[in-house]
Amino acid sequence: MSEEIHVAKALLRGAILGLNAYIKPGGLHRLMPSKMFDEVACNLVASIDYIVEAVNLGVKIREGKIAATGVDYSKLYSGALRDVYRICDSTHPEYIIPLTVLGLTIGLSNVESILEESNKFKKAMDTVNAVSKWSDLKQLIDVLRAVKRSEMYEHLQSVGYTQIALIQSGITFNDVYRVLSSKWRGFSIIDSRESLVFGYLKRFIELNKEFRALDNTVIAFYMDLIKQHIPQVFQDKVKAVEACRYMATPECAKSMYELDMLFRKNKLSFEWASEITVLISALGSYEGLK
């Protein structure tokens, strides 16, 4: 199996497991069928060719065959969003772009462990995110409207990311990800200035040592993300499922299901935590967690 396919399969396996794992109260999981769940699942599967290509391009940069500035990012990023939309009739850039950037970064850095070689990984992500080719950035921003994500396009326009600004002010891909991450937290994973990815991944691996299986780790990590954002009135129930170790027994699973129903009844949604969980689960899989 080629390096590119191996990396892409590991990332996609972790992402799909991160999406499917149940029960995530107020989040996306397979026991709570929804249009959003179906769309994200389709998006992940449809993106595989672009993740493979991203890893391949990262390898070529590493080997000196092309420069980081020589990559056709409009084809890689905008092409991925267009193809995913064509296949799924929906697009979720908050999942697809980070997965593609992570594939590119792994290919360039050639790290076996993201945490153990964090400086090398960060340097690679800095390299690909520092690109400021205005034409590629414009393509990425414009394609958001074409794939029916006008709210993302309008958010970028509202902070001044217009064509003139792209030409005159040296805006980078990282700048775009940072702006988008204020509303779609999946992009925070690839903000190489903040480097939140390392703290999240470290916590994920710590929880894996306690919960062993990757699917159980996903649930524990998701709950860890949201527990400080849950209204006080529900905190006793949250502490109860935590003490029960979430999905450890049928009784615990029933309590998690009831908590999920309670959150949905009260319109508590933590889709932002689902975004982070899916992407960190992808990296956990690359780290070898099962």
C-alpha angles and dihedrals in degrees: 000000000000121000091246094054093043093054094043093050092049092050094045093046091054093045094051092046089048090053097044099043112114146250108023105160109226092001141089118289137141097255090062103058112204139154089252092054092050092047095050092045090052091046093054094050093044093053098061097101091052093049089052090049091048091055090046092052091048089054091050091052090049092051092049095245091124136009122244087244090052095064115109095235093173089061093044101044104022091039091054092051093048094048093046090051091049092052100037103026086230136067132206107189090178087074104028101048095048092048090050093048091048090052091050091048094049091049092051098042097041090206120165091199122028093203098043090048097032095140091055092047093048092049090053093048091047088053097053094038094050092066110119104184100153094205093056092044090050090051091052093048095044094048089062089073092046092055093047097257096121091146089067092046092049092047090056092046091050091061092048103265095145128144092263091050091050090055098042108034106045096240112184134207088255090057090054092049091049093053092047092047090066087074105016107045096195088079090061088073090067098040096115093191095059093036092199089154092080095053092046093047092047090053091046092054091046090054091047090060088056101039098032103198118078095231091053090047090054091056093046091048092048091050090047089056097049105035095089090051097053117104116257092244090069099040095099090057091047091052090049094055090044091054088048090053092243106259099013096117137014089256091053091048090052090053090050090051090051090049090051091052091047092052093048092047088054092044094245108158127180101180088139089064090049089057093053093042095052093049096045089047087055090055091044089057090050088052087059101257114151 
